[in-house]
């Protein structure tokens, strides 16, 4: 069982839910959450473990819930991981899934089509990120100048890739890239080069397009990604310098940044 599967299993147990389709216990009220944010009192407990489903995954309440969850996860001895900060990060990444499950459980009949579309959009965006990561990683074989990055790509999960939002207008769909505040611009430029390398494989030497569907075009936008959490365990230069410096010592430590890596690309690749 993977660590994320273990997190899902324990989350169901603590939230007293039989499976992911089961209803949720009453959520913490807005007043309770706001009081906790101001005073630090009355937060989540193991006996009544509740996530602030309507808030951001990394708000003060959910951070406290993640630490509580992680401590119990490690102390129970039921699971393999013994690092509280690692488990807390994994739980925080699980919160968007809980939010989708909650939304699904609250649907009333006349709202169902629209709600199901929202859920489907979120799941489709997640699938696009996975495909994007696969295309980029496989592009290491396209040019000799990027083969040295194979090992780096093996360590990068799809969660490092930017998400996008589908915009439907006039019967057409555009995919607008959302910006992750925590990821450095240097890394964004690095990743986009692999998009160009992959695109080059879709054409023959005579310039004609090869058979098969092209990946959908992603358009830059100023939209900020507020749904995903920073990925821990990355090289330090993958984190935006200003964003990283805004974190407190505990938050920086929880990210477990690795030594920076050289991601400079040869001129022959950029040509």
C-alpha positions in Angstrom: 0.0 0.0 0.0 1.4 3.4 -1.0 1.8 6.2 1.5 -1.0 8.2 -0.1 -3.3 5.1 0.1 -2.4 4.8 3.8 -3.3 8.5 4.2 -6.7 8.0 2.5 -7.4 4.9 4.7 -6.6 6.7 8.0 -8.6 9.8 6.9 -11.7 7.7 6.4 -11.1 6.1 9.8 -10.6 9.4 11.7 -13.5 11.1 9.9 -15.8 8.1 10.7 -16.6 7.4 7.1 -17.1 3.9 5.7 -15.8 4.8 2.2 -15.2 7.8 0.0 -18.9 8.0 -1.0 -20.1 8.1 2.7 -21.5 11.4 4.0 -19.4 13.8 6.1 -20.0 14.6 9.8 -21.0 18.3 10.3 -18.2 20.6 9.3 -16.6 23.2 11.6 -18.7 26.4 11.4 -17.3 29.6 10.0 -17.5 31.1 13.6 -15.5 28.1 15.0 -12.8 28.4 12.3 -12.5 32.2 12.6 -12.3 31.9 16.4 -9.5 29.3 16.1 -7.6 31.5 13.6 -7.7 34.4 16.1 -7.1 32.6 19.4 -5.7 29.2 18.5 -8.3 27.6 20.8 -11.1 25.2 19.8 -9.3 23.6 16.8 -9.4 20.1 15.4 -9.2 17.1 17.7 -8.8 13.3 17.2 -12.1 12.6 18.9 -13.9 14.9 16.5 -11.5 15.1 13.6 -12.9 17.6 11.1 -11.3 19.3 8.0 -12.2 22.8 7.0 -13.6 21.5 3.7 -14.8 25.0 2.6 -11.4 26.6 3.3 -8.1 26.4 1.5 -6.1 23.1 2.0 -3.3 25.0 3.8 -5.3 27.4 5.9 -4.6 27.5 9.7 -7.3 25.0 10.6 -6.2 22.5 8.0 -2.6 22.9 8.9 -3.4 22.0 12.5 -5.5 19.1 11.3 -2.7 17.9 9.1 -0.2 17.9 12.0 -2.7 16.2 14.3 -3.3 13.5 11.6 0.4 13.0 11.0 1.3 12.6 14.7 -1.5 10.0 15.0 -0.4 8.3 11.8 3.2 7.9 13.0 2.4 7.0 16.6 -0.2 4.4 15.7 2.6 2.2 14.2 0.1 0.9 11.6 1.9 2.4 8.7 5.4 2.5 7.3 6.3 6.2 7.3 7.7 7.6 10.6 8.2 11.3 9.5 5.5 13.6 10.8 6.2 16.4 8.4 6.1 14.1 5.4 2.7 12.6 6.4 1.4 16.1 7.1 2.3 17.2 3.6 0.6 14.1 2.2 -2.6 14.8 4.1 -2.7 18.4 2.9 -2.4 17.1 -0.7 -5.4 14.8 0.0 -7.7 17.6 1.1 -8.7 18.7 -2.5 -10.0 15.1 -2.9 -12.0 15.4 0.3 -13.4 18.6 -1.0 -14.6 16.9 -4.1 -16.1 14.1 -2.1 -17.9 16.5 0.1 -19.3 18.4 -2.8 -20.5 15.1 -4.4 -22.1 14.1 -1.1 -24.0 17.4 -0.8 -25.6 17.3 -4.2 -29.3 17.7 -4.5 -31.1 16.4 -7.5 -31.6 19.7 -9.4 -27.9 20.6 -8.9 -26.4 17.3 -9.9 -25.5 17.9 -13.5 -23.6 21.1 -12.8 -21.8 19.6 -9.7 -20.9 16.5 -11.6 -19.4 18.7 -14.3 -17.3 20.6 -11.8 -16.0 17.3 -10.4 -15.3 16.0 -13.8 -13.4 19.1 -14.7 -11.2 18.8 -11.7 -10.4 15.2 -12.4 -9.8 15.9 -16.1 -7.3 18.7 -15.1 -5.5 16.2 -12.9 -5.3 13.7 -15.7 -3.9 16.4 -18.0 -1.1 17.1 -15.5 -0.2 13.4 -15.4 0.0 13.3 -19.2 2.0 16.5 -19.3 4.5 15.1 -16.9 4.8 11.9 -19.0 5.4 13.8 -22.3 8.0 16.0 -20.8 9.9 13.1 -19.1 9.9 11.1 -22.3 11.4 14.0 -24.2 14.7 13.4 -22.5 15.4 11.0 -25.4 14.8 13.6 -28.1 18.1 15.6 -27.8 21.5 14.5 -26.4 21.7 17.8 -24.5 18.8 16.9 -22.2 19.6 13.2 -21.5 21.5 14.2 -18.4 18.1 15.2 -16.9 16.7 11.7 -17.0 17.5 11.0 -13.3 16.0 14.4 -12.3 12.8 13.6 -14.2 12.5 10.2 -12.4 12.2 12.2 -9.1 9.6 14.7 -10.3 5.9 13.8 -9.9 3.1 15.2 -11.9 2.3 17.5 -9.0 5.3 19.7 -10.0 3.5 20.4 -13.3 1.2 23.5 -13.6 -2.5 22.8 -13.8 -4.8 24.4 -16.3 -8.4 25.5 -16.4 -10.7 24.8 -19.3 -12.5 27.9 -20.6 -15.5 27.3 -22.9 -16.4 30.1 -25.3 -18.4 30.0 -28.5 -18.3 26.3 -28.6 -14.5 26.2 -28.3 -12.3 25.2 -25.4 -9.1 26.9 -24.3 -6.8 25.6 -21.6 -5.4 28.5 -19.4 -2.3 27.6 -17.4 -2.6 28.5 -13.7 0.5 29.8 -11.9 1.8 28.0 -8.8 3.2 30.7 -6.5 5.6 28.4 -4.8 7.4 27.2 -8.0 10.4 29.2 -9.3 10.2 31.0 -12.8 13.5 29.3 -13.6 11.8 25.9 -13.4 8.8 27.1 -15.4 11.2 28.0 -18.3 13.0 24.7 -17.9 9.8 22.7 -18.2 8.6 24.5 -21.2 11.6 23.5 -23.2 10.5 19.9 -22.9 7.2 20.9 -24.3 8.9 22.2 -27.4 11.1 19.0 -27.6 8.0 16.8 -27.5 6.3 18.9 -30.1 9.2 18.5 -32.4 8.6 14.7 -32.4 5.1 15.2 -33.9 6.6 16.3 -37.2 8.4 14.4 -40.0 11.7 15.5 -41.4 9.8 17.1 -44.4 7.8 19.2 -42.0 4.5 17.2 -42.3 2.6 16.3 -39.2 2.8 12.7 -38.0 -0.4 10.7 -37.4 -2.0 10.9 -34.0 -3.6 13.6 -31.9 -1.5 16.6 -30.8 -1.5 17.6 -27.1 -4.0 20.4 -26.4 -2.5 23.9 -26.5 -2.1 25.6 -23.1 -2.3 29.3 -23.0 -0.4 31.5 -20.4 -2.7 33.4 -18.0 -2.5 35.4 -14.8 -4.7 33.0 -12.9 -3.2 31.8 -9.6 -3.5 28.1 -8.6 -5.1 28.1 -5.1 -6.1 24.4 -5.1 -2.8 22.6 -5.0 -0.1 22.5 -2.3 3.7 22.9 -2.7 5.5 19.6 -3.3 8.0 18.7 -0.6 11.4 17.2 -1.2 12.4 19.2 -4.3 15.7 20.8 -5.0 15.7 24.2 -3.3 15.9 26.2 -6.6 12.6 24.7 -7.6 10.9 26.9 -5.0 10.3 30.5 -5.7 12.9 32.4 -3.7 10.6 35.2 -2.4 7.8 32.7 -1.6 10.2 30.4 0.3 11.6 33.3 2.3 8.1 34.2 3.4 7.7 30.9 5.2 8.5 30.4 8.9 11.3 28.0 9.9 8.9 25.2 10.6 7.2 25.5 7.2 10.6 25.6 5.4 11.7 22.5 7.3 8.5 20.6 6.4 9.3 21.1 2.7 12.6 19.2 3.2 14.3 21.0 0.3 17.2 19.2 -1.3 20.4 20.9 -2.6 19.8 23.0 -5.7 20.5 21.3 -9.0 21.9 22.7 -12.3 19.0 22.9 -14.8 20.8 25.1 -17.3 20.1 23.9 -20.8 22.8 23.8 -23.5 22.6 26.4 -26.2 22.0 23.7 -28.8 18.8 22.7 -27.1 17.5 26.3 -26.9 18.3 27.1 -30.5 
